[in-house]
């Protein structure tokens, strides 16, 4: 088959990593794969090029002989139904934003792929009542694999996040400093990279959420679920089913991970958690198996009937998506400004307290006559 993998924006995140992972696997199965997005960043373009997958920006240069498409945003689903009548569609949900929902206006509705029970329940509640296909988050086990045994004591903690910052980051930094652990940060909140494997190979513990934890576990790191949205702690044989059902999003339990809990958990690191993590990923998250299942879905899906209104619906969804992205950006900027202001206030209060200590000290009082004499000389000059 000639398959198009379509998404709204090709930047650097979980959706993009999923797209190139699946794209490579489909090519290994003999299919022709093209990536397509409405817009792309330089690092997103670099990611696609690093996997030698063609990336089309916009919808004017689409191949004419496509057989099926894996779509990951509603706007492109409508646009492809309008531009390519008869093209079979499968929709993958990665989040709960409106533009990430499957398009309710397509008939028949495309099958919807979900990667955890939390999203599956949400998709099943949609008014369009799509067919929901539960799969596991795919990890390329040839790309991500252990490179050696971990030692008995943890030395390096790796966090992969586009959002971790502020007070949460300070809590993690303090815990690592107290325990003598080196902290390495990747992602938009640290150093962006299209290939985290070298950092993972050097780390003993990976902290994050979603597929970043799974990739670290596949490299033999102990996985710890914790990010801006909360956390659940270590991935173990007992906790894995619950965490996996939640998509490793940090909301599987009612656990509250504060500074003391985080420090105690990291101090309780065991190297066998890395071996266990690799086995869990190997048994449950093979990208090869995932892609084989996708081929079956893409081959049997019924193409939606075309309607004149689809292009207008695509435009409206894109407008909604842009507004949501701008709002998210403004909220992030407000948080950064609030954190900067809090730091300035804390520095001011610390300076005032220090000045008060100096002025109340015995040496300051004894030097008072000298200061008055110096001031009198300055006035006379």
Long-range contacts (C-beta under 8 A, 24 or more apart in sequence): 1-31, 1-32, 1-67, 1-68, 1-295, 1-298, 1-299, 2-31, 2-32, 2-34, 2-63, 2-65, 2-66, 2-67, 2-68, 3-31, 3-32, 3-33, 3-34, 3-66, 3-67, 3-68, 3-69, 3-70, 3-298, 4-33, 4-34, 4-35, 4-36, 4-62, 4-63, 4-66, 4-68, 4-69, 4-70, 4-80, 5-33, 5-34, 5-35, 5-36, 5-69, 5-70, 5-72, 6-35, 6-36, 6-37, 6-69, 6-70, 6-71, 6-72, 6-73, 6-76, 6-77, 6-80, 7-35, 7-36, 7-37, 7-71, 7-72, 7-73, 7-76, 8-37, 8-38, 8-39, 8-72, 8-73, 8-75, 8-76, 8-99, 8-318, 8-321, 9-37, 9-38, 9-39, 9-40, 9-41, 9-44, 9-325, 10-35, 10-37, 10-39, 10-40, 10-41, 10-44, 10-45, 10-47, 10-48, 10-55, 10-57, 11-40, 11-41, 11-43, 11-44, 12-41, 12-43, 12-44, 12-47, 12-162, 12-188, 12-192, 12-194, 13-162, 14-94, 14-210, 14-211, 14-212, 15-72, 15-94, 16-44, 16-47, 17-47, 17-211, 18-92, 18-94, 18-137, 18-138, 18-211, 19-72, 20-47, 20-48, 20-51, 20-53, 21-138, 21-139, 21-140, 21-287, 22-70, 22-138, 22-287, 22-290, 22-291, 22-294, 23-51, 23-53, 24-51, 24-53, 24-140, 24-287, 25-138, 25-140, 25-287, 25-288, 25-290, 25-291, 26-291, 26-294, 26-295, 27-53, 28-288, 28-291, 29-291, 29-292, 29-295, 31-295, 34-63, 34-66, 36-62, 36-76, 38-75, 38-76, 38-318, 43-192, 43-194, 46-194, 47-194, 50-194, 50-195, 59-83, 67-298, 68-298, 68-299, 68-301, 70-294, 70-298, 71-110, 72-100, 73-99, 73-100, 73-317, 73-321, 74-98, 74-99, 74-100, 74-101, 74-102, 74-103, 74-314, 74-317, 75-99, 75-314, 75-315, 75-317, 75-318, 75-321, 76-314, 77-102, 77-103, 77-106, 77-110, 78-103, 78-105, 78-106, 78-310, 78-311, 78-313, 78-314, 78-317, 79-310, 79-311, 79-314, 81-106, 81-303, 81-304, 81-306, 81-307, 81-310, 82-306, 82-307, 82-310, 82-311, 82-314, 85-303, 85-305, 85-306, 86-303, 87-303, 88-298, 88-299, 88-301, 88-302, 88-303, 89-301, 89-303, 89-304, 90-294, 90-297, 90-298, 90-301, 91-130, 93-119, 93-122, 93-123, 96-122, 97-321, 97-324, 98-317, 98-320, 98-321, 98-324, 99-317, 99-318, 99-320, 99-321, 99-324, 101-126, 102-126, 102-128, 102-130, 103-313, 103-317, 104-128, 105-307, 105-309, 105-310, 105-313, 106-304, 107-304, 107-305, 108-302, 108-304, 109-304, 110-301, 110-304, 111-297, 111-301, 113-294, 113-297, 115-247, 116-244, 116-245, 116-246, 116-247, 116-249, 117-245, 117-246, 118-245, 118-246, 118-247, 118-249, 118-251, 119-247, 133-293, 133-297, 135-290, 135-293, 136-244, 136-284, 136-285, 136-290, 137-210, 137-211, 137-214, 137-247, 137-285, 138-285, 138-286, 138-287, 138-289, 138-290, 138-291, 139-211, 139-214, 139-215, 139-218, 139-281, 139-285, 139-286, 139-287, 140-287, 141-218, 141-281, 141-282, 141-285, 141-286, 141-287, 141-288, 143-197, 144-197, 144-200, 144-215, 144-218, 144-219, 144-281, 145-218, 145-219, 145-220, 145-278, 146-218, 146-219, 146-220, 146-274, 146-275, 146-278, 147-201, 147-219, 147-220, 148-201, 148-220, 149-220, 149-271, 150-204, 150-220, 150-221, 150-222, 150-271, 150-274, 151-204, 151-271, 152-271, 153-269, 154-179, 154-181, 154-204, 154-205, 154-222, 154-266, 154-269, 154-271, 155-181, 155-182, 155-204, 156-181, 156-182, 156-183, 156-184, 156-202, 156-203, 156-204, 156-205, 157-181, 157-182, 157-183, 157-184, 157-203, 157-204, 157-205, 157-206, 157-207, 157-266, 158-184, 158-185, 158-186, 158-196, 158-199, 158-200, 158-202, 158-203, 158-205, 158-206, 158-207, 158-216, 158-221, 159-183, 159-184, 159-185, 159-186, 159-187, 159-190, 159-206, 159-207, 159-208, 160-186, 160-187, 160-196, 160-206, 160-207, 160-208, 160-212, 160-215, 160-216, 161-185, 161-186, 161-187, 161-188, 161-189, 161-190, 161-208, 161-209, 161-212, 161-227, 161-228, 162-187, 162-188, 162-189, 163-188, 163-189, 163-227, 163-228, 163-332, 164-189, 164-227, 164-228, 165-189, 165-228, 165-335, 165-336, 165-339, 166-335, 166-336, 166-339, 167-339, 168-228, 171-258, 171-259, 171-262, 172-207, 172-262, 174-259, 174-263, 175-259, 175-262, 175-263, 175-266, 176-266, 178-263, 179-263, 179-266, 179-267, 181-205, 181-266, 187-212, 204-269, 204-271, 204-274, 205-266, 205-269, 209-248, 209-249, 209-250, 210-247, 210-248, 210-249, 211-248, 213-248, 214-248, 214-281, 214-285, 216-277, 217-274, 217-277, 217-278, 217-280, 217-281, 218-277, 218-278, 218-281, 218-282, 218-285, 219-278, 220-274, 220-275, 220-277, 220-278, 221-274, 221-277, 222-269, 222-270, 222-271, 222-273, 222-274, 222-277, 223-248, 223-273, 223-277, 224-265, 224-266, 225-249, 225-250, 225-252, 226-250, 226-257, 226-262, 230-256, 230-257, 231-255, 231-257, 232-257, 233-257, 233-261, 233-265, 234-265, 234-273, 235-273, 235-276, 235-277, 235-280, 236-273, 236-276, 237-276, 237-280, 240-280, 244-284
